């Protein structure tokens, strides 16, 4: 909506929902994670695991991290769905730009090994990143583990980062013990703090070469609703700008946040939990009164 953006003076959409390394915000949890991933590259062995709830910015962080990897590294970033081992290997080879990809899993494994060994001969390494890895079936994760067995002159020319939601870690720990033992670095993305949420919003606005004033009550409400999850912040702020624009107002107020959250269905659960809590409390009071009355009668 170009008219909305120009109304606020933005040259770009500040709260886009797609991952974009240019809009990477260096929060404390994100910067700590990038440092751990850089250590993982230098360490040169095993797997790394990146865990974060939906919307915490895993994909954006990975793309920012890849901008700084050394020149002697090649990489493949795979965003998975329910891929079988055969489908996964074809996707990896295609992403690497390898010619002659086969329909046969065994042949593709041979092609991949030859590719890795050739990199090692040229003193290069490959970083394989599997994003949304919790969507993979166990047999595909096991296939990824087997890839890490490739060696050249007693060195590992392949390192692997598995990125996903918390259920990924639970699945690996409970079902793929050998893979779990090979994970040398574990990173956990937390939500933004209240202060970081405010800085995050200002940062993204500045990236879009614009600024909109947001009253304190609106920021407080935004943080309460989104819990500091970047994707939810983007969703609510994008709608809130529409609300302000419809009122030809160049500032965000609490009403804009409330209406934006309601349009996204983010306040329904809060109301449900509130009513549920009140209902439980009322039931407990009634029960206590009944017990007291019965005791008095006795």
WOQUIDA-V445552 format. One record per pair of residues at least 24 apart in sequence whose C-alpha atoms are under 10 Angstrom apart, sorted by the first residue. I is the first residue (numbers start at 1). J is the second residue. If there is no record, write none. Layout:
I & J
I & J
//
This chain:
1 & 242
3 & 245
4 & 241
4 & 242
4 & 244
4 & 245
4 & 246
4 & 248
5 & 208
5 & 210
5 & 241
5 & 242
5 & 245
6 & 210
7 & 245
7 & 248
7 & 249
7 & 250
8 & 209
8 & 210
8 & 211
8 & 212
8 & 241
8 & 244
8 & 245
8 & 248
8 & 249
8 & 250
8 & 251
9 & 205
9 & 208
9 & 209
9 & 210
9 & 211
9 & 212
9 & 250
10 & 205
10 & 206
10 & 207
10 & 208
10 & 209
10 & 210
10 & 211
10 & 212
11 & 205
11 & 207
11 & 208
11 & 209
11 & 210
12 & 204
12 & 205
12 & 207
12 & 208
12 & 209
12 & 210
13 & 204
13 & 205
13 & 207
13 & 208
13 & 209
13 & 210
13 & 238
14 & 201
14 & 202
14 & 203
14 & 204
14 & 205
14 & 206
14 & 207
14 & 208
14 & 209
14 & 210
14 & 211
14 & 234
14 & 237
14 & 238
15 & 201
15 & 204
15 & 205
15 & 208
15 & 230
15 & 231
15 & 232
15 & 233
15 & 234
15 & 235
15 & 236
15 & 237
15 & 238
15 & 239
15 & 241
16 & 204
16 & 231
16 & 234
16 & 235
16 & 237
16 & 238
17 & 55
17 & 230
17 & 231
17 & 232
17 & 233
17 & 234
17 & 235
17 & 238
18 & 59
18 & 60
18 & 231
18 & 234
19 & 55
19 & 57
19 & 58
19 & 59
19 & 60
19 & 61
19 & 62
19 & 63
19 & 231
20 & 57
20 & 59
20 & 60
20 & 61
20 & 63
20 & 64
21 & 59
21 & 60
21 & 61
21 & 62
21 & 63
21 & 64
21 & 65
21 & 66
21 & 67
22 & 60
22 & 63
22 & 64
22 & 204
22 & 207
23 & 60
23 & 61
23 & 64
23 & 200
23 & 203
23 & 204
23 & 205
23 & 206
23 & 207
23 & 208
24 & 57
24 & 60
24 & 61
24 & 62
24 & 63
24 & 64
24 & 200
24 & 203
24 & 204
24 & 207
25 & 57
25 & 60
25 & 61
25 & 64
25 & 196
25 & 199
25 & 200
25 & 201
25 & 203
25 & 204
25 & 230
26 & 61
26 & 196
26 & 200
26 & 203
27 & 190
27 & 191
27 & 192
27 & 193
27 & 196
27 & 197
27 & 199
27 & 200
28 & 189
28 & 190
28 & 191
28 & 192
28 & 193
28 & 196
29 & 187
29 & 188
29 & 189
29 & 190
29 & 191
29 & 192
29 & 193
30 & 56
30 & 57
30 & 58
30 & 60
30 & 61
30 & 62
30 & 187
30 & 188
30 & 189
30 & 190
30 & 191
30 & 192
31 & 61
31 & 65
31 & 189
32 & 187
32 & 188
32 & 189
33 & 58
33 & 61
33 & 62
33 & 65
33 & 186
33 & 187
33 & 188
33 & 189
34 & 61
34 & 62
34 & 64
34 & 65
34 & 66
34 & 68
34 & 187
35 & 65
35 & 187
36 & 185
36 & 186
36 & 187
37 & 62
37 & 65
37 & 69
37 & 161
37 & 185
37 & 186
37 & 187
38 & 65
38 & 66
38 & 68
38 & 69
38 & 70
39 & 185
40 & 159
40 & 160
40 & 161
40 & 184
40 & 185
40 & 186
41 & 69
41 & 70
41 & 73
41 & 125
41 & 127
41 & 159
41 & 160
43 & 184
43 & 185
44 & 125
44 & 155
44 & 156
44 & 157
44 & 158
44 & 159
45 & 148
45 & 155
45 & 156
45 & 157
45 & 158
45 & 159
45 & 160
45 & 182
45 & 183
45 & 184
45 & 185
46 & 145
46 & 148
46 & 149
46 & 156
46 & 158
46 & 159
46 & 160
46 & 161
46 & 179
46 & 181
46 & 182
46 & 183
46 & 184
46 & 185
47 & 128
47 & 145
47 & 148
47 & 158
47 & 159
47 & 160
47 & 161
47 & 162
47 & 179
47 & 180
47 & 181
47 & 182
47 & 183
47 & 184
47 & 185
47 & 186
48 & 129
48 & 159
48 & 160
48 & 161
48 & 162
48 & 163
48 & 182
48 & 183
48 & 184
48 & 185
48 & 186
48 & 187
49 & 129
49 & 130
49 & 133
49 & 160
49 & 161
49 & 162
49 & 163
49 & 164
49 & 168
49 & 169
49 & 180
49 & 183
49 & 184
49 & 185
49 & 186
49 & 187
49 & 188
50 & 130
50 & 131
50 & 132
50 & 133
50 & 161
50 & 162
50 & 163
50 & 164
50 & 165
50 & 166
50 & 168
50 & 169
50 & 185
50 & 186
50 & 187
50 & 188
50 & 189
51 & 132
51 & 133
51 & 134
51 & 162
51 & 163
51 & 164
51 & 165
51 & 166
51 & 167
51 & 168
51 & 169
51 & 186
51 & 187
51 & 188
51 & 189
51 & 190
52 & 163
52 & 164
52 & 165
52 & 166
52 & 167
52 & 168
52 & 187
52 & 188
52 & 189
52 & 190
52 & 191
53 & 164
53 & 165
53 & 166
53 & 167
53 & 188
53 & 189
53 & 190
53 & 191
53 & 229
54 & 132
54 & 164
54 & 165
54 & 166
54 & 229
54 & 230
54 & 231
54 & 232
55 & 165
55 & 191
55 & 228
55 & 229
55 & 230
55 & 231
55 & 232
55 & 233
55 & 234
56 & 165
56 & 189
56 & 190
56 & 191
56 & 192
56 & 228
56 & 229
56 & 230
56 & 231
56 & 232
57 & 189
57 & 190
57 & 191
57 & 229
57 & 230
57 & 231
58 & 131
58 & 132
58 & 163
58 & 164
58 & 165
58 & 188
58 & 189
59 & 131
59 & 132
59 & 163
59 & 164
61 & 189
62 & 129
62 & 131
62 & 161
62 & 163
66 & 127
66 & 129
69 & 127
70 & 124
70 & 125
71 & 124
71 & 125
72 & 119
72 & 120
72 & 122
72 & 123
72 & 124
72 & 125
72 & 126
73 & 119
73 & 123
73 & 124
73 & 125
73 & 126
73 & 127
73 & 157
73 & 158
74 & 119
74 & 124
74 & 125
74 & 126
74 & 127
74 & 128
74 & 158
75 & 125
75 & 126
75 & 127
75 & 128
75 & 129
75 & 158
75 & 159
75 & 160
76 & 126
76 & 127
76 & 128
76 & 129
76 & 130
76 & 160
77 & 127
77 & 128
77 & 129
77 & 130
77 & 131
77 & 161
78 & 128
78 & 129
78 & 130
78 & 131
78 & 132
78 & 133
78 & 162
79 & 129
79 & 130
79 & 131
79 & 132
79 & 133
79 & 135
79 & 163
80 & 130
80 & 131
80 & 132
80 & 133
80 & 134
80 & 135
80 & 136
81 & 131
81 & 132
81 & 133
81 & 134
81 & 135
81 & 136
81 & 137
82 & 133
82 & 134
82 & 135
82 & 136
82 & 137
82 & 140
83 & 135
83 & 136
83 & 137
83 & 139
83 & 140
83 & 141
84 & 136
84 & 137
84 & 138
84 & 139
84 & 140
84 & 141
84 & 143
85 & 136
85 & 137
85 & 138
85 & 139
85 & 140
85 & 141
85 & 142
85 & 143
85 & 144
86 & 140
86 & 143
87 & 140
88 & 130
88 & 136
88 & 140
88 & 141
88 & 143
88 & 144
89 & 140
89 & 143
89 & 144
92 & 128
92 & 129
92 & 130
96 & 126
96 & 128
109 & 143
109 & 147
112 & 147
112 & 150
113 & 147
113 & 150
113 & 151
113 & 158
114 & 150
116 & 150
116 & 151
116 & 152
116 & 156
116 & 157
116 & 158
117 & 150
117 & 151
117 & 152
117 & 153
117 & 156
117 & 157
117 & 158
118 & 152
118 & 157
119 & 152
119 & 157
119 & 158
120 & 151
120 & 152
120 & 153
120 & 155
120 & 156
120 & 157
120 & 158
121 & 152
121 & 153
121 & 157
123 & 157
124 & 157
124 & 158
125 & 156
125 & 157
125 & 158
125 & 159
126 & 156
126 & 157
126 & 158
126 & 159
126 & 160
127 & 157
127 & 158
127 & 159
127 & 160
127 & 161
128 & 158
128 & 159
128 & 160
128 & 161
128 & 162
129 & 159
129 & 160
129 & 161
129 & 162
129 & 163
130 & 160
130 & 161
130 & 162
130 & 163
130 & 164
131 & 161
131 & 162
131 & 163
131 & 164
131 & 165
132 & 162
132 & 163
132 & 164
132 & 165
132 & 168
133 & 161
133 & 162
133 & 163
133 & 164
133 & 165
133 & 167
133 & 168
133 & 169
134 & 162
134 & 163
134 & 164
134 & 165
134 & 166
134 & 167
134 & 168
134 & 169
134 & 170
134 & 171
134 & 172
135 & 164
135 & 165
135 & 167
135 & 168
136 & 168
137 & 171
138 & 171
138 & 172
138 & 175
138 & 176
139 & 176
141 & 172
141 & 176
141 & 179
142 & 172
142 & 175
142 & 176
142 & 177
142 & 178
142 & 179
144 & 179
145 & 176
145 & 178
145 & 179
145 & 180
145 & 182
146 & 178
146 & 179
148 & 179
148 & 182
161 & 185
161 & 186
162 & 186
163 & 187
165 & 189
190 & 228
190 & 229
191 & 226
191 & 227
191 & 228
191 & 229
191 & 230
192 & 223
192 & 226
192 & 227
192 & 228
192 & 229
192 & 230
193 & 223
193 & 227
193 & 228
193 & 229
194 & 219
194 & 220
194 & 222
194 & 223
194 & 224
194 & 227
194 & 228
195 & 219
195 & 223
195 & 228
196 & 223
196 & 228
197 & 222
197 & 223
197 & 226
197 & 227
197 & 228
197 & 229
197 & 230
197 & 233
198 & 222
198 & 223
198 & 228
200 & 228
200 & 230
200 & 233
200 & 234
201 & 230
201 & 233
201 & 234
201 & 237
204 & 234
211 & 250
211 & 251
212 & 241
212 & 249
212 & 250
212 & 251
212 & 252
213 & 250
213 & 251
213 & 252
213 & 253
214 & 250
214 & 251
214 & 252
214 & 253
214 & 254
214 & 257
215 & 251
215 & 252
215 & 253
215 & 254
216 & 252
216 & 253
216 & 254
217 & 252
217 & 253
217 & 254
217 & 255
217 & 257
218 & 252
218 & 253
218 & 254
218 & 255
218 & 256
218 & 257
218 & 258
219 & 252
219 & 253
219 & 254
219 & 257
220 & 254
220 & 257
221 & 253
221 & 254
221 & 255
221 & 257
221 & 258
221 & 261
222 & 254
222 & 256
222 & 257
222 & 258
222 & 260
222 & 261
225 & 257
225 & 258
225 & 261
225 & 266
225 & 267
225 & 270
226 & 261
226 & 266
226 & 267
232 & 261
232 & 264
232 & 266
233 & 261
235 & 260
235 & 261
235 & 264
236 & 260
236 & 261
236 & 262
236 & 263
236 & 264
236 & 266
237 & 261
239 & 263
239 & 264
//
